[in-house]
Amino acid sequence: MFNLNFYFMKLQVQSIHFDADQKLIDFIQKKIDKLETFYDRMVDGEVFLRLNNEGIENKTVEIKLNLPGQHLFAKEQARSFEAATDQATEALRAQLKKFKTKVKNGRV
């Protein structure tokens, strides 16, 4: 018999001046949940989605992750919210790896 407990980090998604569809919110949640493989003590997070009026790459995604005693932040612009989310989560993945190394070495 297996006892599996799944915990999904609380994520607050705010779309500014438009309504994000559930498919986009689910995509973002899935991407951020994958970050927990690099550091599993994330407390919660906030995501801000913005439509800009300039240029082709007019979709902005800002992601803030709260860790015990630390905040990580990434902001990316792209042609789509999905692409910007991919770029932002990649930046956060690098930050999480660096943070985990600092914790492991006792520097935090």
C-alpha positions, 0 to 999 in steps of 0.5 A, a space after each residue: 500500500 502506498 501513501 502519497 501526499 501531494 502538496 501544491 504551493 499556494 499561488 495567487 495569479 493576478 491579471 491586470 486589465 484583462 481576465 486570464 482564462 483557466 487554461 493559462 492559470 493551470 499552465 502557470 501553476 504546473 510550471 511553478 509546481 515543477 520548481 518544487 523539484 529544486 527546492 521543496 520549502 517554497 511557502 507561496 507565490 504571486 504571479 502578475 500578468 500584464 498586457 503592454 501597449 508597446 511592441 510585439 513582445 507585449 505580454 509581461 509575466 512577473 513571478 514572486 516566490 516566497 521562501 523561508 526568509 527569502 524572496 525570489 523574483 523574475 520578470 519576463 516579456 514575450 509574445 505570449 504569456 506561456 513563453 514569458 512564463 517559461 522564461 521566468 520559471 527558467 530564471 527562477 530555477 537558476 535562482 533556486 539552485 543558487 539559493 539551495 547551494 547557499 543554504 547547503 553551505 550554511 551561508 543563509 
